[in-house]
Amino acid sequence: MPLIQVKLIEGVFDAAEKEAIIEKLTDAMVSVEGEAMRPVTWVTIEEVTSGEWGIAGKALHTGDVIGMRSAAQ
């Protein structure tokens, strides 16, 4: 039974986006292993506190990631 764990910085994704993440990751597992995996694929989302996640030696905050998302769209 696959368990897919996702960590996100808090406050970046809303409930609908998190549901879409769960759905799409489950679909990805099914595309590899077959439809029998759908009912046994677990996806968990854990939110990390703003400022407690870093990249390139610098702490990231919720506003930083929201800015990155906006720039990428």
Protein Blocks (a to p, Z undefined) as FASTA:
>chain_A
ZZddddddehkacfklmmmmmmmmmmmmmmmnojklmmmcccddddddehiaceehiacd
fklmmmmmmmmZZ
